[in-house]
């Protein structure tokens, strides 16, 4: 009687496993209407094109002047206010001002990237990294120019020092 009970239990387990495998899980997004999401995306794209449209409408010389104008005004307004490296309070104030400008319109964000680029301190890295993900391509370019200074890692190279030479027979050291 023992082997027949084990065989029956195995058959029951096999039938149960087979019946559970055949069930398909319900679709998670069956009731979601994707047309509303697509309409929202189209509206956002239209708004971003409207924001960048008037600056591209002028002649090429005017477009280049409008790109340089916020940077030059930022240089005049922010150059005297860029704190020295030792003043912690002024650095914190400048960082807070840059964060506020990042929440503004495209011109303010571009000005914030220009100030952060001229500041050139590691404290400006979070601001510059946020600028890389901005919608406005001019802000992204300015942030990339600001990050050029930080491309290599001078601290790691300075602290690492020279490496000792490898032993003559490396295979015996392992």
C-alpha positions in Angstrom: 0.0 0.0 0.0 2.9 2.3 0.6 4.2 2.5 -3.0 0.7 3.2 -4.3 0.2 6.1 -2.0 3.5 7.6 -3.0 2.6 7.1 -6.7 -0.8 8.7 -6.2 0.8 11.7 -4.4 3.3 12.1 -7.2 0.6 11.9 -9.8 -1.5 14.5 -7.8 1.5 16.8 -7.5 2.2 16.4 -11.3 -1.4 17.3 -12.2 -1.4 20.3 -9.8 1.8 21.6 -11.2 0.6 21.2 -14.8 -2.7 23.0 -14.1 -0.9 25.9 -12.3 1.5 26.3 -15.2 -1.2 26.7 -17.8 -2.7 29.7 -16.1 -1.5 33.0 -17.6 -1.0 35.9 -15.3 -3.4 38.8 -15.9 -2.0 41.7 -17.9 -1.0 44.6 -15.6 -1.7 47.4 -18.1 -4.9 46.0 -19.7 -7.1 48.9 -18.5 -4.5 51.7 -19.0 -5.3 54.0 -21.9 -2.0 55.0 -23.5 -3.5 57.7 -25.6 -3.6 60.1 -22.6 0.1 59.5 -22.0 0.9 60.1 -25.6 -1.1 63.3 -25.6 0.8 64.5 -22.6 4.1 63.8 -24.2 3.0 65.7 -27.4 2.0 68.7 -25.3 5.3 68.7 -23.4 7.3 68.5 -26.7 5.2 71.3 -28.1 6.0 73.5 -25.0 9.7 72.8 -25.2 9.7 73.7 -28.9 7.9 76.9 -28.2 10.5 77.8 -25.5 13.4 77.2 -27.9 11.6 78.5 -31.0 11.9 82.3 -30.6 15.7 82.2 -30.0 16.2 80.1 -33.2 13.9 82.4 -35.3 16.5 85.3 -35.6 19.5 85.4 -37.9 22.6 83.4 -37.1 24.5 86.4 -35.7 21.6 87.2 -33.3 21.4 83.6 -32.2 25.1 83.5 -31.4 24.7 86.8 -29.5 21.8 85.5 -27.5 23.9 82.4 -26.5 26.8 84.6 -25.3 24.6 87.3 -23.7 23.5 85.3 -20.6 27.1 84.1 -20.1 28.4 87.7 -20.3 25.8 89.0 -17.9 26.5 86.2 -15.6 30.2 87.1 -15.8 29.5 90.7 -14.9 27.0 89.9 -12.1 28.6 86.8 -10.7 32.3 87.2 -11.1 32.7 89.4 -8.0 30.4 87.2 -6.0 32.3 83.9 -6.7 33.7 83.2 -3.2 37.3 82.2 -2.5 37.9 78.6 -1.6 38.3 79.2 2.1 35.0 81.0 2.8 32.5 78.2 3.6 29.5 80.5 4.2 29.8 82.3 0.9 30.2 79.0 -0.9 27.0 77.7 0.6 25.2 80.9 -0.3 26.4 80.6 -3.9 25.4 77.0 -4.1 22.0 77.8 -2.8 21.6 80.6 -5.3 22.7 78.2 -8.2 20.1 75.7 -7.0 17.4 78.4 -7.0 18.4 79.4 -10.5 18.2 75.8 -11.7 14.5 75.9 -10.8 14.0 78.9 -13.0 13.5 79.3 -16.7 16.1 78.5 -19.4 17.9 81.8 -19.2 18.4 81.5 -15.4 19.5 77.9 -15.8 22.0 78.9 -18.5 23.3 81.7 -16.2 23.6 79.2 -13.3 25.7 76.9 -15.5 28.0 79.8 -16.5 28.6 80.8 -12.9 29.2 77.2 -11.9 31.7 76.8 -14.8 33.6 79.9 -13.8 33.5 78.9 -10.1 35.4 75.7 -11.0 35.2 74.2 -7.5 34.1 70.6 -6.7 31.2 72.1 -4.9 29.7 73.0 -8.3 29.8 69.4 -9.5 26.2 68.5 -8.5 24.9 71.7 -10.2 26.9 70.9 -13.4 25.7 67.3 -13.4 22.1 68.4 -13.1 22.7 70.7 -16.1 23.7 67.7 -18.2 20.2 66.4 -17.9 18.5 69.7 -18.7 16.0 70.1 -21.5 17.7 73.1 -23.1 20.7 72.1 -25.2 22.5 75.4 -24.5 22.4 74.6 -20.8 23.7 71.1 -21.5 26.6 72.5 -23.5 27.5 74.9 -20.8 27.4 72.2 -18.2 29.6 70.0 -20.4 32.1 72.9 -20.7 32.1 73.3 -16.9 32.7 69.6 -16.4 35.8 69.5 -18.7 37.9 70.7 -15.8 36.9 67.6 -13.7 37.5 65.0 -16.4 40.6 63.4 -14.9 41.1 62.6 -11.2 44.2 64.6 -10.0 43.6 63.7 -6.3 43.8 60.0 -6.9 46.9 60.4 -9.1 48.6 62.6 -6.5 47.9 60.3 -3.5 48.6 57.0 -5.3 52.3 57.7 -5.8 54.6 55.4 -7.9 53.8 51.8 -8.0 56.5 49.3 -6.9 57.9 47.1 -9.7 56.5 43.6 -10.1 58.6 40.7 -8.9 60.6 38.9 -11.6 58.5 35.8 -11.5 54.9 36.8 -10.9 53.6 33.3 -11.2 55.3 32.1 -8.1 53.8 34.9 -5.9 50.3 33.7 -6.4 
